[in-house]
């Protein structure tokens, strides 16, 4: 009986350790999911065509200013 109680005590300790690790894993998973969702919102929220259009405007203005100042 004593041996069984000792074994059950060890099992309970191990179970508590596993439960703590599981809680940590859930927290990490929640954090990772939140980060991934934030990246996806940015990625799909800003269409590639808008970014390319903005870069084209910047390039055009830069080239125009360089021609006006005589630095071709």
C-alpha positions in Angstrom: 0.0 0.0 0.0 2.8 2.4 0.9 4.6 1.6 -2.4 1.4 2.4 -4.3 1.0 5.7 -2.5 4.6 6.6 -3.2 4.1 5.8 -6.9 0.9 7.8 -7.0 2.7 10.7 -5.4 5.4 10.6 -8.1 2.7 10.3 -10.8 0.9 13.4 -9.3 4.1 15.4 -9.3 4.9 14.5 -12.9 1.3 15.3 -13.9 1.6 18.7 -12.3 4.9 19.3 -14.2 3.2 18.3 -17.5 0.2 20.5 -16.8 2.6 23.5 -16.2 4.4 22.8 -19.4 1.1 22.6 -21.2 0.0 25.9 -19.9 3.3 27.5 -21.0 2.9 25.9 -24.5 -0.7 27.3 -24.8 0.6 30.8 -23.9 3.3 30.5 -26.5 0.9 29.3 -29.1 -1.5 32.1 -28.4 1.4 34.6 -28.7 2.5 33.1 -32.0 -1.0 33.1 -33.4 -1.4 36.7 -32.5 1.9 37.6 -34.2 1.0 35.7 -37.3 -2.4 37.3 -37.5 -0.8 40.7 -37.2 1.5 40.0 -40.1 -1.3 38.6 -42.2 -3.4 41.7 -41.5 -0.6 43.9 -42.7 0.2 41.7 -45.7 -3.3 41.4 -47.0 -4.3 44.9 -45.8 -1.8 46.7 -48.0 -2.2 45.4 -51.6 1.0 45.0 -53.6 -0.3 47.4 -56.3 -0.6 50.2 -53.7 3.0 49.7 -52.6 4.3 49.6 -56.2 2.3 52.7 -57.0 3.8 54.5 -54.0 7.3 53.4 -55.0 6.7 54.6 -58.6 5.6 58.1 -57.3 8.7 58.3 -55.2 10.9 57.3 -58.1 9.3 59.8 -60.4 9.6 62.6 -57.9 13.2 61.8 -57.3 14.1 61.7 -61.0 12.2 64.9 -61.6 14.0 66.7 -58.8 17.4 65.4 -60.0 16.6 66.7 -63.5 15.5 70.1 -62.2 18.7 70.5 -60.2 20.8 69.4 -63.2 22.2 66.2 -61.6 21.3 63.6 -64.2 
